[in-house]
Amino acid sequence: ELFPGKPIVNRGIGGDNTFGLLARLDEVLESKPAKIFLLIGVNDLGRNLPQAVTLNNYRRIVSKIKKESPKTQLYIQSILPLNEEILKYPYMKGKNPQVLALNEKLVELGKEFKVPFINIFSIYADDKNELKSELTLDGIHLRQAAYIQWANYLKNNNYL
């Protein structure tokens, strides 16, 4: 509803990780989408998957998109910060340093594959690099107002 008149499909699945995305990527690529905005990985961190595993899965995802849908414009988006104070999921506590480290690796991955990196982390992070409390109810998921910010950021920076 944030993009009236545009054929946009949200393929995000709550709790999904990079393995899950790899398993269902074929159905996404069948439609040869014009653009893909890739954002996944926080659940990998929550499951304590090694960063090397997540990055390898990212490489597989990006390679598959570029090979099977070469006309698709791919964007890698940063993983979002968490808010430790109100985080309701104990297994996600203490993950912000890993989020920052993974985002740094995703910047490098974007350069390696010549895929633009979109730093949405910066629009949601407070001065402690945590998710701004007014943008979340549970410390990880965004409120509707935050999605509007995200959509506006993409529009204002000509990604859409």
Secondary structure, DSSP 8 states (H G I E B T S, - for coil): --STTS-------TT--HHHHHHHHHHHHTT--SEEEE---HHHHHTT--HHHHHHHHHHHHHHHHHH-TTSEEEEE------TTT---GGGTT-HHHHHHHHHHHHHHHHHHT--EE--HHHHB-TTSSB-GGGBSSSSSB-HHHHHHHHHHHHHTT--
